[in-house]
Amino acid sequence: MPVFWLSEHISFPDPRLANEDGILAIGGDLNPKRILLAYEMGIFPWFNPEDPIIWWCPDPRCVLFPKDLKVSKSMRPIFNQKKFQITFDHDFEAVILACQETRRNGQDTGTWITEDMLEAYCTLHEMGYAHSVEVWKEQKLVGGLYGIALGKCFFGESMFSKMNNASKTGFITLVRKLEQLGFWLIDCQQETNHLKSLGAKGIERERFLYILQKNKTEKTLIGNWRELLPIS
């Protein structure tokens, strides 16, 4: 399949046309409207700072259906003893900055979260679409994650952890809250052993896109989730 070059016009080709690696298109910009359209269509941006913007729609797609969440026995004491405090949308910028600074395997410094990406997602947070989960220990931010919510789907972007099990605790808490709110799935984008251990799995892109097509008619919980989701 060819890789498409995007213009200034906010649009994308059919995500089913992504190549074998999952790359659909290159170029365009990080206008919040373009990013929201991308997620609505099952597409996400992911690229190195020195590269042009690359838009992806891999097959299979890693997702977690809330009912399939797995909580290991080792995690239960952490919740029972309330070792961490979890908040929602209390400090989005601090979470995305921590994700930006976290080193990943195969990377010398930082992550793929460029300054333009940071600015775009902070704008989406201000618009009420991007949300963060903060994990605190003794009033210090020790873990968290962020993503985009559209309809009944949550599109996870990145997470960080400065203490063992911090980000996992935040993720489990988020999934439980989303299930209470009737969310259908959490998009994890690409499969990892960490996500698989929590119940995520790969599904065919066609099935994923079918779910997203149905999701277009669902109402989005726009706003600050500090109010929508109670602190745990």
TAWOLIN-V298910 format. One record per helix or strand of 2 or more residues. SS is the DSSP state (A for helix, B for strand). FROM is the first residue (numbers start at 1). TO is the last residue. Records with the same first field share a line. If there is no record, write none. Layout:
# TAWOLIN-V298910
SS=FROM-TO, FROM-TO
This chain:
# TAWOLIN-V298910
B=4-6, 23-27, 44-45, 54-56, 61-64, 85-88, 130-137, 140-150, 153-161, 185-189, 201-203
A=15-17, 32-40, 66-68, 73-80, 92-101, 115-127, 166-180, 193-197, 205-215, 225-228
